[in-house]
Amino acid sequence: MSTRGAPSDITADQALQRLVEGNRRFLEGAARPPLVPKDLLGELARGQRPYATILGCSDSRVPPEWIFDAGLGELFVIRVAGNVLSPEVAGSIQYAGAHLHTPLLVVLGHEGCGAVQAALESRDGDLVHRSRIQILVKSLLPAMPEFDAAVPSEERVARAVESNVRWTLRQISESPEGRAREAEGQMKFVGAIYELATGRVRFLPEDKP
């Protein structure tokens, strides 16, 4: 049975499994055809019930609906360069939790993220970007780890991408709204990295206290 347009009356673990299975279909070239029956359009016009919220990067190579093989109404997607948490993004996440009741939130980073690279260049190379880009870059700096001089550039970016995802997750989960949703036991926050060369989404293990 197709899950396109299915309501969000599922658990966070079930929602996560749907994403895993969708990415598997994407990798295998078995993604479902994007056919949209008219009755589904009519149903979605009356309201939306996505099963997951995805905070991802604006990078054109990382469209969540494609890489998770999701249809209309299944994902509530928020995209911004570097998957940063701004007040506007936080408001969108809060809306998804409070009004759409999505049980799962995924912060989705990706390999070779240009915003993360720019943040490292700004911090380690004293490179100043155009004004509004620099504002974005500064918002990423707290998430950037320190590196030994011997660490290769590619490894630095990979580690910084994961650090940025985890840092954003912590900001969300430690907010009053995040704590409230987790205390209810009905919402889960998960980090993930998209591998550009393979198309695979790697879900990160939870941080240990």
SEKE-163593 format. One record per atom (N, C-alpha, C, O): residue in one letter; x, y, z. Coordinates in steps of 0.2 Angstrom, whole numbers, padded with zeros to 4 digits, always signed. Atoms other than C-alpha are relative to their C-alpha. Layout:
<lovexs>
AXYZ...
</lovexs>
This chain:
<lovexs>
M+0004-0006+0000M+0000+0000+0000M+0004+0006+0000M+0009+0007+0004S-0004-0006+0000S+0007+0017-0004S-0001+0004+0006S-0007+0004+0009T+0000-0004-0006T+0011+0029+0010T-0001+0007-0002T-0001+0012+0002R+0001-0007+0002R+0009+0045-0001R-0006+0003+0003R-0011+0001+0002G+0006-0003-0003G-0002+0057+0008G-0002-0003+0006G-0008-0001+0009A+0002+0003-0006A-0003+0046+0023A+0000+0005+0006A+0004+0009+0006P+0000-0005-0006P-0008+0055+0040P+0006-0002+0004P+0009-0007+0004S-0006+0000-0004S+0005+0058+0053S-0002-0004+0007S+0002-0003+0012D+0001+0004-0006D-0003+0046+0066D+0004-0006+0001D+0002-0012+0002I-0005+0005+0000I+0013+0036+0067I+0005+0002+0006I+0005+0008+0007T-0005-0002-0005T+0027+0036+0080T+0006+0002-0003T+0007+0002-0009A-0007-0003+0003A+0044+0044+0078A+0004-0006-0003A+0007-0005-0008D-0004+0006+0002D+0052+0027+0076D-0003-0002-0007D+0001-0004-0012Q+0003+0002+0006Q+0040+0022+0062Q+0001+0006-0006Q+0002+0004-0011A-0001-0005+0004A+0042+0039+0054A+0008+0000-0003A+0009+0000-0009L-0007+0000+0002L+0061+0037+0054L+0001-0006-0005L+0005-0006-0009Q+0000+0006+0005Q+0059+0019+0046Q-0002+0002-0007Q+0000-0001-0011R+0002-0002+0007R+0049+0027+0032R+0005+0004-0004R+0006+0003-0010L-0006-0004+0003L+0064+0039+0029L+0005-0005-0003L+0008-0004-0008V-0005+0005+0002V+0076+0024+0029V-0002-0004-0006V+0002-0005-0011E+0003+0004+0006E+0065+0014+0017E+0000+0004-0006E+0001+0002-0012G+0000-0004+0005G+0063+0029+0006G+0007+0001-0003G+0007+0001-0009N-0006-0001+0003N+0081+0032+0004N+0003-0006-0003N+0007-0006-0008R-0002+0006+0003R+0084+0014+0001R-0003-0001-0007R+0001-0003-0012R+0003+0000+0007R+0072+0015-0014R+0003+0005-0005R+0005+0003-0010F-0004-0005+0004F+0081+0030-0020F+0007-0002-0002F+0008-0002-0008L-0007+0003+0001L+0098+0021-0019L-0001-0005-0006L+0003-0006-0010E+0001+0006+0004E+0091+0006-0028E-0004+0002-0007E-0005-0002-0011G+0004-0003+0006G+0082+0017-0042G-0007-0003-0001G-0009-0004-0006A+0006+0003-0001A+0066+0010-0036A-0005+0005+0002A-0010+0003+0005A+0004-0005-0002A+0058+0027-0032A-0007-0001-0003A-0008-0002-0009R+0007+0001+0002R+0039+0027-0033R-0001+0006-0006R+0001+0012-0005P+0002-0005+0005P+0032+0037-0049P-0004+0006+0003P-0008+0004+0008P+0003-0006-0003P+0027+0055-0045P-0007+0001-0002P-0009+0006-0005L+0007-0001+0002L+0009+0052-0049L-0005+0002+0006L-0004-0001+0011V+0004-0003-0006V-0004+0062-0039V-0007-0001-0002V-0009+0003-0006P+0007+0001+0001P-0022+0056-0039P-0004+0006+0002P-0002+0010+0007K+0003-0006-0001K-0034+0070-0040K-0003+0000+0007K-0004+0005+0010D+0003+0000-0006D-0043+0064-0024D+0005+0002+0006D+0004+0005+0011L-0005-0002-0004L-0026+0066-0015L+0001+0008+0000L+0002+0011+0006L-0001-0007+0001L-0024+0084-0021L-0006+0004+0004L-0005+0008+0008G+0006-0003-0004G-0042+0088-0014G+0001-0001+0007G-0001+0003+0011E-0002+0001-0008E-0037+0080+0003E+0005+0005+0002E+0004+0007+0008L-0006-0004-0002L-0021+0090+0004L-0003+0007+0000L+0000+0011+0004A+0003-0007+0000A-0031+0106+0000A-0003+0002+0006A-0004+0007+0008R+0004-0001-0006R-0041+0103+0016R+0005+0001+0006R+0003+0003+0011G-0005-0001-0006G-0025+0102+0027G+0006-0005-0002G+0006-0009-0006Q-0006+0004+0000Q-0008+0094+0029Q+0002-0004+0006Q+0000-0002+0012R-0002+0004-0005R-0002+0080+0040R+0007-0004-0001R+0007-0010-0001P-0006+0003+0001P+0016+0077+0037P+0003-0005+0005P+0001-0003+0011Y-0002+0004-0005Y+0025+0063+0046Y+0007+0002+0003Y+0009-0001+0008A-0007-0002-0002A+0042+0071+0048A+0002+0007-0002A-0001+0010-0008T-0003-0006+0002T+0050+0088+0048T+0007+0000-0002T+0011-0004+0002I-0007+0000+0002I+0067+0090+0039I+0002+0007-0001I+0000+0011-0004L-0003-0007+0000L+0078+0105+0042L+0007-0002-0004L+0011-0005-0001G-0006+0001+0005G+0091+0104+0027G+0003+0006-0003G+0000+0011-0002C-0004-0006+0004C+0103+0114+0017C-0004+0002-0006C-0007-0003-0009S+0003-0002+0006S+0097+0124+0002S+0004-0003-0006S+0001-0002-0012D-0004+0002+0006D+0110+0115-0009D-0005-0004-0005D-0009-0008-0003S+0004+0003+0005S+0102+0110-0025S+0000-0008-0001S-0004-0011-0004R-0001+0007+0000R+0109+0092-0024R-0003-0004+0005R-0003-0010+0005V+0003+0003-0006V+0100+0088-0008V-0007+0001+0001V-0009+0004+0006P+0007-0001-0001P+0081+0089-0011P-0003-0006+0005P-0003-0012+0002P+0003+0005-0004P+0073+0079+0004P-0005-0004-0003P-0005-0010-0002E+0005+0004+0003E+0058+0074-0006E+0002-0006-0004E+0000-0011-0005W-0003+0005+0005W+0069+0065-0019W+0004-0005+0004W+0003-0011+0003I-0005+0005-0004I+0082+0057-0007I-0004-0005+0005I-0001-0010+0006F+0004+0004-0004F+0068+0050+0004F-0006-0003-0003F-0010-0006+0000D+0006+0002+0004D+0056+0046-0010D-0006+0001+0003D-0010-0003+0004A+0006-0002-0003A+0042+0056-0002A-0004+0004-0004A-0002+0007-0009G+0004-0003+0005G+0027+0062-0010G-0003+0007+0003G-0001+0009+0009L+0004-0006-0002L+0015+0078-0008L-0003-0002+0007L-0006-0007+0008G+0003+0001-0006G+0010+0080+0010G+0004-0004+0005G+0002-0005+0011E-0004+0005-0005E+0023+0068+0018E+0005+0003+0004E+0006+0001+0010L-0006-0004-0003L+0037+0080+0023L-0001+0007+0001L-0003+0010-0004F+0000-0007-0001F+0037+0097+0031F+0008+0002-0001F+0011+0001+0004V-0007-0002+0002V+0053+0104+0023V+0002+0007+0002V-0001+0012-0001I-0002-0007-0001I+0063+0119+0029I+0008+0000-0002I+0012-0005+0000R-0007+0000+0003R+0079+0123+0019R+0003+0007+0001R+0000+0012-0001V-0004-0006+0000V+0092+0136+0022V+0008-0002+0000V+0009-0008+0002A-0007+0002+0001A+0111+0136+0018A+0003-0002+0007A+0002+0002+0012G-0004+0002-0006G+0121+0127+0031G-0005-0003+0005G-0003-0004+0011N+0006+0003-0004N+0104+0120+0039N+0001+0004+0007N+0001+0000+0012V-0001-0004-0006V+0107+0134+0052V-0007+0001+0004V-0012+0001+0000L+0006-0001-0004L+0094+0138+0066L+0000+0007+0001L+0003+0010+0006S+0002-0007-0001S+0088+0156+0064S-0006+0001+0004S-0010-0005+0004P+0007-0001-0003P+0073+0163+0073P-0006-0002-0005P-0011-0005-0002E+0005+0002+0005E+0063+0161+0057E+0000-0008-0001E-0006-0011-0001V+0000+0007+0000V+0068+0143+0056V-0003-0004+0006V-0006-0008+0006A+0002+0002-0006A+0065+0140+0074A-0008+0000+0000A-0011-0004+0003G+0008-0001+0000G+0047+0147+0072G-0003-0005-0005G-0008-0008-0003S+0003+0005+0005S+0044+0135+0057S+0000-0007+0003S-0005-0011+0003I+0000+0007-0004I+0050+0120+0068I-0005+0000+0005I-0009-0005+0006Q+0005-0001-0005Q+0039+0126+0082Q-0007-0001-0003Q-0012-0005+0000Y+0007+0001+0003Y+0024+0127+0070Y-0001-0007-0002Y-0007-0010-0001A+0001+0007+0002A+0027+0109+0063A-0001-0004+0006A-0005-0009+0006G+0002+0004-0006G+0027+0102+0081G-0006+0002+0003G-0010-0003+0005A+0006-0002-0004A+0013+0112+0089A-0006+0000-0004A-0011-0002-0002H+0006+0000+0004H+0001+0113+0074H-0001-0006-0005H-0006-0009-0006L+0000+0005+0005L+0006+0099+0062L+0001-0007+0004L+0000-0012+0001H-0001+0006-0004H+0011+0087+0076H+0005-0006-0003H+0004-0012-0003T-0004+0005+0003T+0025+0079+0066T+0004-0003+0006T+0007+0000+0010P-0003+0004-0005P+0033+0065+0077P+0008+0000+0000P+0011-0001+0005L-0007+0001+0001L+0050+0066+0070L+0003+0007-0003L+0000+0010-0008L-0004-0006+0003L+0063+0081+0066L+0007-0003-0001L+0010-0006+0003V-0006+0002+0002V+0078+0077+0056V+0004+0006-0002V+0002+0010-0006V-0005-0005+0003V+0093+0089+0054V+0004-0003-0005V+0008-0007-0003L-0003+0003+0005L+0100+0085+0038L+0006+0004-0003L+0005+0009-0007G-0006-0003+0003G+0118+0090+0033G+0002-0004-0006G-0001-0009-0007H-0002+0003+0006H+0127+0085+0018H+0008+0001-0001H+0011+0006+0001E-0007+0000+0001E+0145+0081+0013E+0002+0006-0005E-0002+0008-0009G-0002-0006+0004G+0155+0096+0006G-0004+0006+0000G-0005+0010-0005C+0005-0006+0000C+0143+0109+0012C+0004+0006-0001C+0009+0008+0003G-0003-0007+0002G+0148+0126+0005G+0000+0005+0006G+0005+0008+0007A+0000-0004-0006A+0142+0135+0020A+0004-0001+0006A+0007+0003+0009V-0005+0002-0005V+0152+0125+0032V+0007+0001-0002V+0011+0004+0002Q-0006-0002+0003Q+0167+0127+0021Q+0002+0007+0001Q+0007+0009+0003A-0001-0007-0001A+0165+0146+0021A+0001+0002+0007A+0005+0006+0009A-0001-0002-0007A+0164+0146+0040A+0007-0002+0002A+0010+0002+0006L-0007+0002-0001L+0180+0137+0041L+0005+0004-0003L+0010+0006+0001E-0004-0004+0003E+0188+0148+0029E+0000+0007+0004E+0005+0010+0004S+0000-0006-0004S+0182+0163+0039S+0003+0000+0006S+0007+0005+0008R-0003+0001-0006R+0188+0157+0055R+0008-0001+0000R+0012+0002+0003D-0007+0002+0000D+0205+0149+0050D+0004+0004-0005D+0010+0004-0005G-0004-0003+0005G+0209+0159+0035G-0001+0008+0000G+0001+0011-0005D+0002-0007+0000D+0202+0176+0040D-0003+0003-0006D-0002+0009-0008L+0003-0002+0006L+0192+0176+0024L-0007+0004+0002L-0011+0001+0005V+0006-0003-0001V+0178+0189+0024V-0004+0000-0006V-0002+0001-0012H+0005+0001+0006H+0163+0185+0013H-0004+0007-0001H-0004+0011+0004R+0005-0005+0001R+0150+0197+0006R-0005+0001+0006R-0006-0004+0010S+0003-0002-0006S+0140+0206+0020S-0005-0005+0003S-0005-0008+0008R+0006+0005-0002R+0124+0194+0021R+0003-0007+0000R+0000-0011+0005I-0003+0006-0001I+0134+0179+0018I+0004-0001+0006I+0004-0006+0009Q-0004+0000-0006Q+0146+0184+0032Q-0005-0001+0006Q-0003-0004+0011I+0004+0001-0005I+0131+0185+0043I-0002-0007+0001I-0002-0010+0007L+0001+0007+0000L+0126+0167+0039L+0006-0004+0002L+0005-0008+0007V-0006+0004-0002V+0144+0161+0041V+0001+0001+0008V+0003-0004+0011K-0001-0001-0007K+0145+0169+0058K-0005-0004+0005K-0003-0006+0010S+0004+0005-0004S+0130+0159+0064S+0002-0007+0000S+0000-0011+0005L-0002+0007+0000L+0139+0143+0060L+0006+0000+0004L+0008-0006+0006L-0006+0000-0004L+0155+0148+0069L+0000-0004+0007L+0005-0008+0008P+0000+0004-0006P+0150+0141+0086P+0000-0007-0001P+0002-0011+0004A+0001+0007+0002A+0147+0124+0078A+0007-0003-0002A+0008-0009-0002M-0007+0002+0003M+0165+0123+0071M+0005-0003+0005M+0006+0001+0009P-0005+0003-0005P+0177+0111+0080P+0007+0003-0002P+0008+0005-0007E-0007-0002+0001E+0195+0115+0082E+0004-0006-0003E+0002-0012-0001F-0003+0006+0003F+0207+0105+0072F+0008+0001+0001F+0011+0006+0001D-0007+0000+0000D+0225+0100+0073D+0003+0002-0007D-0001+0001-0012A-0003-0003+0007A+0236+0108+0059A+0001-0006-0005A+0001-0005-0011A-0001+0006+0004A+0239+0090+0052A-0006-0003-0003A-0006-0007-0008V+0006+0003+0003V+0221+0086+0048V-0001+0003-0007V-0002+0009-0008P+0001-0002+0006P+0218+0086+0030P-0007+0005-0001P-0011+0004+0003S+0006-0004+0001S+0205+0099+0023S-0006-0003-0001S-0011-0001+0002E+0006+0004+0001E+0193+0086+0017E-0003-0003+0006E-0009-0003+0007E+0002+0003-0007E+0192+0078+0034E-0002+0006+0004E-0007+0004+0008R+0003-0006-0004R+0190+0095+0042R-0007+0002-0002R-0011+0002+0003V+0006-0002+0002V+0175+0099+0032V-0005-0006+0002V-0011-0004+0004A+0005+0006-0002A+0167+0081+0035A-0001+0001+0007A-0007+0000+0009R+0001+0000-0008R+0170+0083+0054R-0004+0006+0002R-0008+0006+0006A+0004-0006-0002A+0163+0101+0054A-0007-0001-0002A-0011+0002+0001V+0007+0001+0002V+0147+0096+0044V-0003-0004+0005V-0009-0002+0007E+0004+0004-0005E+0143+0083+0057E+0000+0004+0007E-0005+0003+0010S+0000-0004-0006S+0148+0094+0071S-0006+0006+0000S-0009+0007+0005N+0005-0005+0001N+0136+0107+0064N-0007-0003+0001N-0011+0000+0004V+0006+0003-0001V+0122+0095+0063V-0002-0001+0007V-0007+0000+0010R+0001+0001-0007R+0124+0090+0081R-0001+0006+0004R-0005+0006+0009W+0000-0007-0004W+0126+0108+0087W-0007+0002-0001W-0011+0005+0004T+0007-0002+0002T+0109+0112+0078T-0005-0004+0004T-0010-0001+0007L+0004+0005-0004L+0101+0097+0086L+0000+0002+0007L-0006+0002+0011R+0000-0002-0007R+0107+0102+0103R-0004+0007+0002R-0008+0007+0007Q+0004-0006-0001Q+0100+0120+0101Q-0007-0001+0000Q-0011+0002+0004I+0007+0001+0001I+0083+0113+0096I-0002-0004+0006I-0007-0002+0009S+0002+0005-0006S+0082+0099+0110S+0001+0004+0006S-0003+0002+0011E-0001-0003-0006E+0088+0111+0123E-0004+0007+0001E-0004+0010+0006S+0005-0006+0000S+0075+0125+0119S-0006-0002+0004S-0007-0008+0005P+0006+0002-0004P+0060+0126+0130P-0005-0004-0004P-0008-0009-0001E+0005+0004+0004E+0049+0119+0116E+0002-0007-0001E-0001-0011-0001G-0003+0007+0001G+0061+0105+0112G+0000-0004+0006G-0002-0010+0006R+0000+0004-0006R+0062+0100+0130R-0007-0003+0001R-0008-0008+0004A+0007+0002-0001A+0043+0100+0131A-0002-0006-0004A-0006-0010-0002R+0002+0006+0004R+0041+0089+0116R+0003-0006+0002R+0000-0011+0001E-0004+0006-0002E+0054+0077+0121E-0003-0003+0007E-0004-0009+0008A+0003+0002-0007A+0046+0076+0139A-0007-0003-0001A-0009-0008+0002E+0007+0004+0001E+0029+0071+0131E+0001-0007-0003E-0003-0011-0003G-0001+0007+0002G+0038+0056+0124G-0003-0002-0007G-0003-0007-0009Q+0003+0002+0006Q+0030+0058+0107Q+0004+0003-0006Q+0002+0002-0012M-0004-0003+0005M+0044+0067+0097M+0007-0002+0001M+0010-0002+0006K-0007+0002+0000K+0061+0062+0092K+0004+0005-0004K+0002+0007-0010F-0005-0004+0004F+0076+0073+0086F+0006-0004-0003F+0009-0007+0001V-0005+0004+0003V+0088+0065+0074V+0005+0004-0005V+0002+0008-0008G-0005-0003+0005G+0104+0070+0064G+0001-0005-0005G+0001-0011-0004A-0002+0004+0006A+0109+0064+0047A+0004+0004-0005A+0004+0010-0005I-0005-0003+0005I+0122+0067+0034I-0002-0004-0007I-0002-0010-0008Y+0002+0002+0007Y+0118+0065+0015Y+0007-0001-0004Y+0011+0004-0004E-0006+0002+0003E+0133+0057+0005E-0001+0002-0008E-0005-0001-0011L+0002-0002+0007L+0133+0067-0012L+0002-0005-0005L-0002-0006-0010A-0002+0004+0005A+0143+0054-0021A-0004-0007-0001A-0004-0010-0006T+0004+0006+0000T+0132+0039-0016T-0007+0001+0000T-0011-0004-0002G+0007-0001-0001G+0115+0046-0012G-0002-0003+0006G-0008-0003+0008R+0002+0003-0007R+0115+0037+0005R-0001+0005+0005R+0003+0010+0006V+0001-0004-0006V+0108+0046+0020V+0003-0004+0006V+0000-0010+0008R-0002+0004-0006R+0118+0041+0036R-0002+0004+0006R-0001+0009+0007F+0003-0003-0006F+0109+0044+0052F+0005-0001+0005F+0008-0006+0006L-0006-0001-0006L+0120+0049+0067L-0003-0004+0006L-0009-0003+0008P+0001+0003-0006P+0120+0039+0083P-0002+0006+0005P+0001+0011+0004E+0001-0005-0005E+0113+0049+0098E+0006+0002+0004E+0010-0003+0005D-0005-0002-0004D+0125+0059+0108D-0001-0003+0007D-0007-0003+0009K+0000+0003-0007K+0129+0051+0125K+0000+0005+0005K+0005+0010+0004P+0000-0005-0005P+0126+0061+0140P+0007+0000+0004P+0009+0004+0008
</lovexs>
